[in-house]
Amino acid sequence: MHYLVSVIDDTAGLATDEEMAAIHEFNDRLREAGNWIFAGGLADPSSATVVDNRGDEPLITDGPFLESKEHLAGFWILEAADLDEALALATEGSKVCNRKLEVRPFL
Amino acid sequence: MSRGDVQQAITQVFHDEWARVVATLARRLGDLDLAEDSAAEAFAAAVERWPADSVPPNPGAWLTTTAYRKAIDRIRREAKRGDKQAEAQMLFEDVPAQPLGAIDDDRLRLIFTCCHSALSMEARVALTLRLVAGLTVPEISRAFLVQESTMGQRITRAKSKIKTARIPYRVPSAADLPARVSGVLAVLFLVFNEGYLATGCDADPVRPDLTAEAIRLTRLVRTLLPEDGEVIGLLALMLLTEARRAARVTADGELITLDEQNRGAWDAALLAEGHRLVRERLATGTAPGRYQLLAAINAVHTSARRAEDTDWSLVVGLYDRLVRLDPSPIIALNRAVAIAERDDPAVALAAVERLKDSLGGYHAYHATRADLLRRLDRCEAARAAYDRAIELAGNTAEIAHLTRRRDELP
């Protein structure tokens, strides 16, 4: 079972060096335990571009698809047996990256 | 057996066996929805057949077998409609075998799943009442004064989240157990409180069906987790509270406060059981948790033959321990009420007024303040505080009590 663990950020700052070091170490542990599928950090939402080609012509617009105080700062894709395992990993992840996380199952 | 006896037997079996049938099926089928529907169908079959065929010697086994057959029938029917994938999933996605422990019971798995912290509190309450207690959706909707369709959707959404997010069907590990048990107890206490202090302007002030259901569920949890002190504490707290029910509201629906209740109208059997449980916990010598302390406070109150005989120093002492465990302003407010009795209302009022920022929107804050101001003969301030309390209160009996107290001010 795969879970998307989104990092929700309400600060403007990137992860500090200390946070990055803790995240790398956490990722190593995820790999060893067989939970790691993928992880990545994202650039600031102001660097986002929205593409909409549902109509006659493609529409390219600057900025994130929704403006909010909180934004997606990165994510993990984890392999876990069930929600309890995913929540336990996310509990640890939230501590190491010092951000709020959202856990959501893939279909 | 007469028809009436069979009806009564079916009701009893429903009470005793519903949770076990749903829980066993949920484990065997890996699907809560299907477990619930087929358990309901099996009980419907019992209602139809037992009056003619008589009640089977092992009604629980009959119901489980019947429900399981009905579930398999449905899976086959749905498979014929082309849902082969669903069939494969249901039949083979069984929960892996787990070591048998003292607390290995499907009903416990069911309770922990229904009370999982990934579900909203509203959903936990609704699921527990439906799947563990066996209340129908219309019954639960009436109890919580929401539309049947809303309650139905709440339960459906919760079951769907359990399935999609894969909330596991198991008893938590020993390390997680205390936190998870405390989550279960919070659900049961909320059900009890909604029965004991029902909200809603058209609602009955007390709903004995909900308090009885909460007590029954807590008894079940106690059977399943006999060593847990907090489970015993919560059960004792409920029993000592429920014992006072008949004395708590007048015939015209006005709340009677503890000091004015007719203590002879308290239920002696419930009190005796509650007191025995509190003594049992005290005898273990282990540090009591929140529910055990609340039960102990209630035991002190209900041990006094007259209100003026209450050992207020002991009550304050228990609140002091409770404040250390749970520094919430509501506990501090209740402690202040005990301080008013042990010391005097002026000291208590000062303590209450320090809570204004956190409890300013809570009716009990204003009601407590109003009562203390009244006792200090500060009538105008008391009147304003009663007004605010009445405005914020949701329970009709409490509103009637506060209104009378306000109108009696000189």
Chai-1 contact restraints between the chains, C-beta under 6 A:
chainA,res_idxA,chainB,res_idxB,connection_type,confidence,min_distance_angstrom,max_distance_angstrom,comment,restraint_id
A,M1,B,R166,contact,1.0,0.0,6.0,A-B,restraint_1
A,D82,B,R166,contact,1.0,0.0,6.0,A-B,restraint_2
A,D82,B,P168,contact,1.0,0.0,6.0,A-B,restraint_3
A,L83,B,A118,contact,1.0,0.0,6.0,A-B,restraint_4
A,L83,B,A165,contact,1.0,0.0,6.0,A-B,restraint_5
A,L83,B,R166,contact,1.0,0.0,6.0,A-B,restraint_6
A,L83,B,I167,contact,1.0,0.0,6.0,A-B,restraint_7
A,D84,B,P168,contact,1.0,0.0,6.0,A-B,restraint_8
A,P105,B,T164,contact,1.0,0.0,6.0,A-B,restraint_9
A,P105,B,A165,contact,1.0,0.0,6.0,A-B,restraint_10
